[in-house]
């Protein structure tokens, strides 16, 4: 019997498994044939310390040293700019305050992103303290820790979960696995996994986020451009491998699924992006969608179920899974081992599954 079974091979599952591997032997089970297939493989891959609810910001802050230094670090400079059109003055001011940006002129914004349309933009904010995350490297770093004394099983969709006196039995097409503790890191499917285990679901809701990859606008070299977005996160664009990814920043509730982009939503988002640039979108290289899954209060869910202390929730990462993963997974391990957390008591309480009764 193992010490821990982790269900889910996205950033949540691999980070949880890596931290818990220091406390015992871990088996990670992933339904798909590869790790990070769903939300984690479709992320915008940014570390923005001031992005998210207060509990998320606390996790971001605590995660930063790990991202910067562990295994040589996974961050590279990007920067973040917010631009506003007429009628978005209040949203821009709020974004600048919340995300600790400096107001900049339209001319200064154009110097960084030459395709911005000076006639459409009334103001902008910017800071350099936003970073690309090498998401593949981070996933592999965590997975390597699990494999050092445990195992990662892919292509093993969970068919049945059974509770017994000594722990849990999980049945998959690739075999039956047992462990004393079960970690639910199943992302959009977290409530379904809980129900299979006889644990009350807590209302994890997936929301679709669509993306389009477009060619470099006007043959510009975009590698050094910051990520840039509309005030109030009405759309965003980010350099990626010599092209741009553009998202309508949609958040439509959907059932757990292998998500795809909605053509109309994507077209509307690209139109909002086109309103502030001088280069129209003439074609897409590709498009896709991922799922951002939230608990009802938009805080992550980390810790033992009040129904069963050997069932551990690690869910509700929303769009913050990569940037919070070092501190969130450390908190999970601290709760299991009884160690004191680096996080303040209020933050820990806001993440506790017991808040749902």
C-alpha positions as CSV (number, residue, x, y, z in Angstrom):
1,X,0.0,0.0,0.0
2,X,1.2,3.5,-0.9
3,X,1.0,6.5,1.4
4,X,-0.7,8.8,-1.1
5,X,-2.7,8.4,-4.3
6,X,-3.0,11.7,-6.3
7,X,-5.8,11.8,-8.8
8,X,-5.0,14.4,-11.6
9,X,-1.8,15.0,-13.6
10,X,-2.1,18.8,-14.1
11,X,0.0,21.3,-12.2
12,X,-2.2,20.7,-9.1
13,X,-1.5,17.0,-9.1
14,X,2.2,17.0,-9.9
15,X,3.0,19.8,-7.4
16,X,1.0,18.1,-4.7
17,X,2.6,14.8,-5.5
18,X,6.1,16.3,-5.4
19,X,5.6,17.9,-2.0
20,X,3.9,14.8,-0.5
21,X,6.7,12.6,-1.9
22,X,8.9,14.0,0.9
23,X,6.4,12.5,3.4
24,X,5.8,9.1,1.8
25,X,5.4,7.1,-1.4
26,X,3.2,8.7,-4.0
27,X,1.3,7.2,-7.0
28,X,-0.1,9.8,-9.3
29,X,-2.9,8.8,-11.6
30,X,-3.8,10.8,-14.8
31,X,-6.7,9.9,-17.1
32,X,-5.1,11.2,-20.2
33,X,-2.0,9.8,-22.0
34,X,0.2,12.8,-21.0
35,X,0.5,15.1,-18.0
36,X,-0.9,18.6,-18.2
37,X,-3.3,17.8,-21.0
38,X,-6.3,19.9,-20.1
39,X,-6.1,23.3,-18.3
40,X,-2.4,23.1,-17.4
41,X,-1.5,22.5,-21.1
42,X,-3.5,25.5,-22.3
43,X,-2.4,28.2,-19.8
44,X,-1.2,31.7,-20.6
45,X,1.8,30.8,-18.4
46,X,2.3,34.1,-16.5
47,X,3.5,34.9,-13.0
48,X,1.8,38.1,-11.9
49,X,2.1,38.5,-8.1
50,X,-0.7,41.0,-7.7
51,X,-3.2,39.0,-9.8
52,X,-6.1,37.3,-8.0
53,X,-8.1,37.4,-4.7
54,X,-6.2,38.2,-1.5
55,X,-5.6,34.5,-0.7
56,X,-4.2,34.0,-4.2
57,X,-1.9,37.0,-3.9
58,X,-0.6,35.5,-0.6
59,X,0.1,32.2,-2.4
60,X,1.7,34.1,-5.2
61,X,4.0,36.0,-2.9
62,X,5.0,32.8,-1.0
63,X,5.6,31.0,-4.4
64,X,7.9,33.5,-5.9
65,X,11.2,32.4,-4.3
66,X,10.6,28.8,-5.5
67,X,9.8,30.0,-9.1
68,X,12.9,32.2,-9.1
69,X,15.4,29.7,-7.7
70,X,14.3,26.0,-7.4
71,X,16.0,23.8,-10.0
72,X,17.5,26.9,-11.6
73,X,14.2,28.8,-11.8
74,X,11.4,28.9,-14.3
75,X,10.8,32.6,-14.8
76,X,11.8,34.9,-17.6
77,X,11.0,38.6,-18.0
78,X,7.8,39.6,-19.8
79,X,6.2,42.7,-18.3
80,X,2.5,43.6,-18.3
81,X,0.6,46.5,-19.9
82,X,-3.1,47.5,-19.6
83,X,-4.6,49.8,-22.1
84,X,-7.9,51.6,-21.9
85,X,-10.3,53.1,-24.5
86,X,-12.9,55.7,-23.9
87,X,-15.3,54.7,-21.1
88,X,-12.7,52.5,-19.4
89,X,-11.1,55.2,-17.3
90,X,-12.4,53.8,-14.0
91,X,-11.4,50.3,-14.9
92,X,-7.9,51.4,-15.9
93,X,-7.5,53.3,-12.6
94,X,-8.6,50.3,-10.6
95,X,-6.3,47.9,-12.5
96,X,-3.3,50.2,-12.0
97,X,-4.0,50.4,-8.3
98,X,-4.7,46.7,-7.8
99,X,-1.8,45.5,-9.9
100,X,0.7,48.1,-8.6
101,X,1.4,49.6,-12.0
102,X,2.7,52.9,-13.1
103,X,0.5,55.1,-15.4
104,X,2.2,55.6,-18.8
105,X,1.5,57.7,-21.8
106,X,0.1,56.4,-25.0
107,X,3.5,57.3,-26.6
108,X,5.3,55.2,-24.0
109,X,2.9,52.3,-24.6
110,X,3.5,52.5,-28.3
111,X,7.2,52.3,-27.8
112,X,6.7,48.9,-26.2
113,X,3.9,47.7,-28.5
114,X,4.2,49.5,-31.8
115,X,0.9,48.3,-33.2
116,X,-1.2,50.1,-30.5
117,X,-3.5,52.7,-32.1
118,X,-3.0,56.1,-30.5
119,X,-6.4,57.3,-31.8
120,X,-8.2,54.5,-29.9
121,X,-6.3,54.5,-26.6
122,X,-6.7,57.1,-23.9
123,X,-4.3,55.8,-21.3
124,X,-2.2,52.8,-20.1
125,X,-0.5,51.3,-17.2
126,X,2.6,49.1,-17.0
127,X,5.0,47.3,-14.8
128,X,8.0,45.1,-15.5
129,X,7.2,42.8,-12.6
130,X,5.4,40.1,-14.6
131,X,7.1,37.0,-15.8
132,X,6.7,34.1,-18.2
133,X,6.6,30.7,-16.5
134,X,8.3,27.8,-18.3
135,X,5.3,25.6,-17.5
136,X,6.6,22.4,-19.1
137,X,9.8,22.7,-17.1
138,X,7.9,23.2,-13.9
139,X,5.7,20.2,-14.6
140,X,8.7,18.0,-15.3
141,X,10.5,19.2,-12.2
142,X,7.7,18.3,-10.0
143,X,7.1,15.0,-11.8
144,X,10.7,14.0,-11.4
145,X,10.4,14.4,-7.6
146,X,7.4,12.0,-7.6
147,X,9.2,9.4,-9.8
148,X,12.3,9.5,-7.5
149,X,10.5,7.1,-5.1
150,X,7.0,6.8,-6.5
151,X,5.2,6.5,-9.8
152,X,3.3,8.5,-12.4
153,X,0.6,6.5,-14.2
154,X,-1.0,8.1,-17.3
155,X,-3.8,6.8,-19.5
156,X,-5.5,5.5,-16.3
157,X,-9.0,7.0,-16.0
158,X,-10.5,6.3,-12.5
159,X,-13.3,3.8,-12.7
160,X,-14.0,3.2,-9.0
161,X,-12.9,4.5,-5.6
162,X,-13.5,2.4,-2.5
163,X,-12.9,3.3,1.1
164,X,-11.7,0.6,3.5
165,X,-10.3,0.6,7.0
166,X,-6.7,1.2,6.0
167,X,-7.4,3.8,3.3
168,X,-8.5,3.9,-0.3
169,X,-8.6,1.6,-3.3
170,X,-8.7,3.2,-6.7
171,X,-9.5,1.1,-9.8
172,X,-8.3,2.0,-13.3
173,X,-7.8,0.3,-16.6
174,X,-4.1,0.1,-15.7
175,X,-4.6,-1.6,-12.4
176,X,-5.9,-1.2,-8.9
177,X,-4.0,1.0,-6.5
178,X,-4.3,1.5,-2.7
179,X,-3.0,4.1,-0.3
180,X,-3.9,5.5,3.1
181,X,-4.6,9.0,1.8
182,X,-6.3,10.2,-1.4
183,X,-5.6,13.5,-3.0
184,X,-8.3,15.0,-5.2
185,X,-6.4,17.2,-7.7
186,X,-8.7,16.4,-10.6
187,X,-9.3,20.0,-11.7
188,X,-12.6,20.4,-13.5
189,X,-13.5,16.8,-12.5
190,X,-12.8,17.4,-8.7
191,X,-16.5,17.2,-7.7
192,X,-17.0,14.0,-9.7
193,X,-14.0,12.4,-8.0
194,X,-15.3,13.4,-4.6
195,X,-18.7,11.9,-5.4
196,X,-17.0,8.6,-6.4
197,X,-15.2,8.6,-3.1
198,X,-18.5,9.2,-1.1
199,X,-17.4,12.8,-0.3
200,X,-19.9,15.6,-0.7
201,X,-19.1,17.9,-3.7
202,X,-18.4,21.5,-3.0
203,X,-19.5,23.2,-6.2
204,X,-16.3,23.3,-8.3
205,X,-17.4,25.0,-11.5
206,X,-15.3,25.0,-14.7
207,X,-15.3,28.1,-16.9
208,X,-14.1,28.1,-20.5
209,X,-11.2,30.3,-21.6
210,X,-10.7,30.6,-25.4
211,X,-7.4,31.3,-27.2
212,X,-6.3,32.1,-30.7
213,X,-2.7,32.1,-32.1
214,X,-2.2,34.7,-34.8
215,X,0.8,35.5,-36.9
216,X,3.1,38.3,-35.8
217,X,1.2,41.5,-36.6
218,X,2.7,43.4,-39.5
219,X,5.8,41.2,-39.5
220,X,6.9,42.8,-36.2
221,X,9.3,40.9,-34.0
222,X,7.1,40.4,-30.9
223,X,9.5,38.5,-28.6
224,X,10.2,41.5,-26.3
225,X,6.7,42.9,-26.2
226,X,5.0,42.7,-22.8
227,X,1.7,40.9,-22.3
228,X,-1.0,43.5,-23.0
229,X,-4.6,43.5,-22.2
230,X,-7.8,45.6,-22.1
231,X,-8.8,47.4,-18.9
232,X,-10.9,45.1,-16.7
233,X,-9.4,42.1,-18.5
234,X,-11.7,42.4,-21.5
235,X,-9.2,40.7,-23.7
236,X,-5.4,40.0,-23.6
237,X,-2.5,39.3,-25.9
238,X,0.8,37.7,-25.3
239,X,3.9,36.9,-27.4
240,X,4.4,33.2,-27.8
241,X,7.0,31.5,-30.0
242,X,7.2,34.4,-32.5
243,X,3.4,34.8,-32.8
244,X,0.7,36.3,-30.5
245,X,-1.9,34.5,-28.5
246,X,-5.0,36.5,-28.1
247,X,-7.9,35.7,-25.8
248,X,-11.3,37.2,-25.3
249,X,-10.8,36.5,-21.6
250,X,-14.1,34.6,-21.6
251,X,-15.4,32.8,-18.6
252,X,-18.5,30.8,-19.7
253,X,-19.6,28.1,-17.2
254,X,-19.5,24.6,-18.8
255,X,-19.5,21.0,-17.7
256,X,-16.1,19.2,-17.3
257,X,-14.9,18.4,-20.8
258,X,-12.1,18.5,-23.3
259,X,-12.8,22.1,-24.1
260,X,-12.8,23.8,-27.5
261,X,-13.0,27.5,-28.4
262,X,-16.5,29.0,-29.2
263,X,-16.2,30.6,-32.6
264,X,-18.5,33.5,-31.8
265,X,-16.9,34.3,-28.5
266,X,-13.4,34.1,-30.1
267,X,-14.5,36.4,-32.9
268,X,-15.9,39.0,-30.4
269,X,-12.7,38.9,-28.4
270,X,-10.5,39.4,-31.5
271,X,-12.7,42.3,-32.4
272,X,-12.1,43.9,-29.0
273,X,-8.4,43.4,-29.5
274,X,-8.6,44.9,-33.0
275,X,-10.2,48.1,-31.7
276,X,-6.9,49.1,-30.1
277,X,-4.4,48.0,-32.7
278,X,-3.4,49.2,-36.2
279,X,-3.0,45.7,-37.7
280,X,-6.1,43.7,-38.3
281,X,-6.3,39.9,-37.7
282,X,-6.3,38.3,-41.1
283,X,-6.0,34.7,-40.1
284,X,-5.5,32.4,-37.1
285,X,-2.7,29.8,-36.9
286,X,-4.7,27.8,-34.3
287,X,-7.3,28.1,-31.6
288,X,-8.2,26.2,-28.5
289,X,-9.8,26.5,-25.1
290,X,-9.0,25.5,-21.5
291,X,-11.0,25.2,-18.3
292,X,-10.5,27.4,-15.3
293,X,-12.2,25.8,-12.4
294,X,-13.3,27.7,-9.3
295,X,-14.9,27.0,-5.9
296,X,-18.0,29.1,-5.2
297,X,-16.0,31.7,-3.3
298,X,-13.2,31.8,-5.9
299,X,-10.6,30.7,-3.3
300,X,-8.6,27.5,-3.7
301,X,-9.6,24.4,-1.8
302,X,-6.7,22.9,0.1
303,X,-6.7,20.4,2.9
304,X,-8.6,17.4,4.4
305,X,-12.3,17.0,3.9
306,X,-14.3,17.5,7.1
307,X,-16.0,14.2,6.3
308,X,-12.8,12.2,6.1
309,X,-9.4,13.4,7.1
310,X,-7.8,11.0,4.7
311,X,-9.4,12.6,1.7
312,X,-7.4,15.7,0.7
313,X,-8.9,18.4,-1.5
314,X,-6.4,20.2,-3.8
315,X,-8.7,21.9,-6.2
316,X,-10.3,25.2,-7.4
317,X,-7.0,26.6,-8.8
318,X,-8.9,28.7,-11.4
319,X,-6.4,30.6,-13.6
320,X,-3.8,30.6,-10.8
321,X,-2.6,27.0,-10.7
322,X,0.9,27.5,-12.1
323,X,1.8,30.7,-10.2
324,X,0.5,29.4,-6.8
325,X,1.7,25.8,-7.1
326,X,4.8,26.0,-5.0
327,X,3.1,27.6,-1.9
328,X,-0.2,25.8,-2.4
329,X,1.4,22.4,-2.5
330,X,3.6,23.2,0.4
331,X,0.6,24.1,2.4
332,X,-1.0,20.8,1.6
333,X,2.1,18.9,2.8
334,X,2.2,21.1,5.9
335,X,-1.4,20.2,6.8
336,X,-0.6,16.5,6.3
337,X,2.6,16.6,8.4
338,X,1.3,19.0,11.0
339,X,4.0,21.5,10.3
340,X,3.4,25.2,10.8
341,X,2.6,27.1,7.6
342,X,4.4,30.0,6.2
343,X,1.0,31.5,5.3
344,X,-1.0,33.6,7.8
345,X,-3.9,31.9,9.6
346,X,-6.5,33.9,7.8
347,X,-5.2,32.8,4.4
348,X,-5.1,29.2,5.5
349,X,-8.6,29.4,6.8
350,X,-9.9,30.9,3.6
351,X,-8.5,27.8,1.7
352,X,-9.8,25.2,4.1
353,X,-12.5,22.8,2.7
354,X,-14.3,23.0,6.0
355,X,-15.6,26.4,5.0
356,X,-18.2,24.7,2.9
357,X,-19.6,22.7,5.9
